[in-house]
């Protein structure tokens, strides 16, 4: 392993970037051209998330050749632990959009306490946002309302019934209160702005001494992670692609769905 590789940290979003649910597989290609898939998540005794077998092999290589591979997800710790990625367990994992940092699979409580201090100073309380969601969401299209790790809220909705403009109205309401809104598949996230993947990434960089960061992600909640990297990639689907989000050091790929997951891993290996 070269010194450059040892100093390189790879941070990647998971859902709809490297792994895909059955619903998200529709983003890819016709069934007759579908690649062989590896199940990487089981929930309630049912397979839930996948990556291609080729992507699995690429990820094993990437984890071996980079200094650190850091999964960076908005999932709660419980949701993240359902995932079984190929290769060894990553030393670090970012969960709850930066609210939790796992070290060798265990919660770093000092980091969580630090993030809660930042939230207390920089954004409206969760209770206020939750009350607004309850007052404005319509049962006709709302399927579930959840609080994640007592840090942020998200709704599971019927996209076909969701009124055009509702998400933007929510974002306009949330912005002056220090919150960000993100629409990902059937989920609408409301996340306090200080709660970010890039904040947790900066802590991992500090601990590892990494001199170079590669990153990937598909949603608005990944934008700060990508901007904190030296080089990054976004797939041809998702919020960032749909809005034309761009940055000079970020490559927007044409590939979408599980094919994009493969391409991202190839690009990361090439960058090493």
Secondary structure, DSSP 8 states (H G I E B T S, - for coil): --HHHHTEEEEE--BTTTBEETTGGGGS--GGG---EEEEEEETTEEEEEEEHHHHHHHHHHHHHSSEEEEE-SS-HHHHHTB--SSS--SEEEEGGGTEEEETTEE-HHHHHHHHHHHHHHS--HHHHHHHHHHH--TTTEEEEEEETTTEEEEEE-TTTS-TTHHHHHHHHHHTTTEEEEEETTEEEEEETT--HHHHHHHHHHHHT-SEEEEE--SGGGHHHHHTSSEEEE-SSSHHHHTT---TTEEE-S--THHHHHHHHHHHHHH-
